Amino acid sequence: MIRRLAIAALCALGCARAPAPPAGGGPPAARLRGLDFSAELEVTPPSPTKLDGSVRVTNRSATPETLVFADGCPVRLRVYEVRGTRNAPVWEGPAACAGVAEPLTLAISPGESVTLPIPPTTADEILDGGLPPEAYRVTVWLAPEDRVIEIEAGQVELTTSR
């Protein structure tokens, strides 16, 4: 059964902030040119746990907006410790995004939305670097035009299939 962690209207004003926010929160949310960002992370249970979903970008302004991404993989995941004291992510990815070099431009008309897929990732891929199986806080992030928009996506229990 798929457990859905819906983050509707999270970052209602857009969440433009520093690349690695503290685990307890960060600076107040900021608006990015009238665009709202929301994420829906889908988690498929163990054997191995799989994460995917989508990010919705909605233009709430009265003028068209354009976002330009450096490559064709505009949405990525970040994983943070829940119980630890580290503020930096313990994992970013997926690795498949590293090889995509084609720039991506999104033009969004007033009142319209675009949906971007969250690249599928497994717990095995995340835990492969030596992280222990446990609960982690997950965010999705986009980096258009040298800005970082990071959206909380919830907490997941990651276990390996091995």
N, C-alpha and C positions, 0 to 999 in steps of 0.2 A: 504494500500500500504506500502511496506517495504521501508524505507529510509535507504540507505547504506552509512555509513561513512567509505570509504575505505582509509586505511592508507598504501599506497603502497610505499615500500622502505623507510618507516620511520625508523629511526635508522639504516641507511644503513650499518653502521659499528657495529651494535649491541648497545644496550643501557644499559650497565652495570653501575649502579650508586646506590647511597644511597637509602634506602627504602622509604623515603618521600621527594621527590624533591620539591623545592619551586614552587608555582603556576606560576611564571613567567619564569620558566625554571630551569636549574640546571647545574651541571658540564658538560663539553663536553662529547659527546658520546664516549664510549670505545669499542674496539673490544673484543669479547669473543672467543678466540681460532679459529678465522676464520669463525665464525657463524654469519649469518645475521638474524635479527628478524623483522617481519612485522605483523601487526594486521589488521583485518577487523572486525569492530563492526557493527552488524546489529541491527537496532532499529525499533521495530514495534510500531506504534502510540498508543495513550492512550486507556484505558479500559482494563487492565492497560498497561502502556508502558512496553515492554519486550526488554531486551538486551541479545544478544548472538552473535555468530560469530566464528572466528577462528584466531589462531596465526600460522604463517608459520615460520619454522626454516630451513634455507638453509646453507649447508656446502660449503663455498667458498674456503676452503683450499684443499691441495693436499693429505691430510691424513684423515682417518676416525676419527670422533669425537663422544664422548659419553657424554650424559648428564644424571645425576642421580638426581632424585627428591625424597624427603623424603616420599611422599605419591602419591596416584594415581590421584591427582587433581593438575596437574602442573600449570594450568592457573587460575588466580583469577582476580577480578576487584577491583579497588580503585576508590573512588569518592571524588572529591575535590570541595570546594566552588569556584565559579567563581568571585563573588563580594566581598567575605570576605577577611580577612587578614591572615587566618590560612594557614599554609604551610603543615600541617599534613592532611591526608585523614579524611574525616568525616564519611566514611563507607568503610569497606572491606568485601569481601565475594565472593561467597555466603556462607551462613551458612552450606549448604549441604557438602561443602568441608571439614569441620572440622571433620567429621566422617570417612573419607577415610584414612586408615592407610597403605595400601600396597605400598611399594616403586615402583617407575617407572623408568626404564632405557631406554633411546633412543639412538640407535646407528645410526649415519648418515654417509653414504658413501660420498666421495668427489663428488660435483656437485649435490647431491640429496637433497630433502626437505622432511620434515615431517610436517603434519598439526595437530595441537592440538585444540580441541574444547574449546570455552569459555563457561563455564557453564551457562545455561540460568538463568536469574535473572529478576525479575519484579521491577517496580518502587515502588510497594507496599512494597516489601521486603526491599528495600533501604530506603524508607521514614518512615518505621515502627518505627524506633528509635526516632522519633520526628523531623526529618528534614523537612523543609517546601518544598512544591512543587515549584520548580524553575529550572533554568538552572544550570547544574553541569558539571565540567570537568571530563572525565573518562579516566582512564589508565587501561591497562592489565599488569599483572606482573607475572613473573615466578621466582622461587628461586631454581635453580639447584646448588648443591654443595656449599651451604652457600653463594651464590652470589645472588643479586637481579637484574633482568633485567626488567625494567619498560618501557612500550611503550605507547606513547600518542595515544588515540583512539578517541579523539574529545570531543565535547560539546553536551550535550543532555538536553532537557527540560523534567523533570520528573514530572508526575502528577499521582495522585492515582485514583483508580477506585471507591473509596468510596464517 
